[in-house]
Amino acid sequence: MSTVVQKIRMVSDTSTFTQNVVLDGVEYVFSFRWNGRVSRWFFSVGSPDGTVLAGWQKVVADVPLLQRYATGDLPPGDLWIYDLEGNGTDPGLRDLAGRMLLVYVEAA
C-alpha cells in the first residue's frame, strides 16, 4: 500500500489569507495570519460553515501541524509544511507562497 501525499499550493503571499482545501473528500477552510510582534505565521482550520476546528497554531517547519488535536472533525491524516531549501527554517513573512510547501499525508 502506498502513501498518498497531496501538495497544497498556498494562494497568497499577503499577511492574512484564507483558502478552501479538500482533504480526503471533505472541504476545510485554512486561515493564515502573520503576527509581526513575534515574527511568526499562525493558522487555523475551520469548516465552511464557520466552525473553528483547530485554533490559531504556530506554523512550524517539518512538524505535523495538527498533532496536538485529537478530534474526528479534522482531517485524519497529517498536515506538514516543509522548507524547500532543506534547512528546516520556519517560514518568514513572504515565504508561504514560495519557499514553503504545505502537504497533506493521508492516513494509512
N, C-alpha and C positions, 0 to 999 in steps of 0.2 A: 504494500500500500504506500503510495507516495504522499508527501506533504504538499498541500495546496497553499501557495503564497499569493496574496493579492496586493499589488502595488497601488497605493492611493496617492494620486497627484494632488498636492495642495494647490489651490486655485488662486491664491493671492499672496502678495508679499507686503500687505498693509499690516498695521499693528493690531488690528482686530478684524477677524473674519469668521464666517460661518459657512459650512458646506454640508450637503447631504451626501451620505455614503451608504451603499447597500452592502451588507456583510452577511453571508450565509442566508441570503434571501430576505433579510429584514432591513428596513431603512432606519438609519440613525442620523442625528444631527451633531456634527462636530463643530465646536466653537473654540477658537483660538484667540488669546489675548496676551499682548506683550505688557509686562509690568516693568516700566522704566526705573522704578525705585530700586528693584532688586536685579534688574537686567536679566529677566527670565521670561520664557514663554510659559503660559498656563493653558490648559484645555479642559473642556467638559464634554460629556456625551449626553445627548438627550434623545427623546423620541420626537417624531414630527408633530405631536400634539402639545409639545412644550414641557413635558415631564423631564426633569433632570434625573438621569440615571447614574451619573458619576460626576461629582462636583469638580471644581477647579483644582486640577492636579498639575504639578510641575512637569514640563516636558523634559525628560532626561534621556540622553542618547544611550542606546544599547541596553535598555532595561525595559521589561514589559510594563507598558504604561498603565494598565488597569489591574496590576497584580494584587493590589490591596482590597479590591472589591470582590465580593462573593454574592452575586445576585443573578438570578435567572433572566433578568431583563437585559443584561449586557451581552455582547457577542460571546459565544462560547470559546472562541479561540483567543490568541494573544495579539495585542497591538504593540508594535515596536516602532521606534524612529531610529534610523541609522545615519551616521555621519559617512557620506560617500567618499570623503577623503581618507577614511580608515583610521582616524586617530581618536574616535570616541568623544569628541568635543561636543558639548551641548550646544544647541542652536542659538545664534545671536539674532538680533532684530531682523536682518534681511536674509536669513539662511533657510527658512522653511520651504520656500518655493525654489530653492536652488541646491544648496549643499546637503540637505537632509532628504531622506527617503522614508516615508511612512508606509509601513507594511502591516498586513493582517495575515497571521498564520492560522489557518483553520484548525479546529480541534480534531484530533485523530479519531 
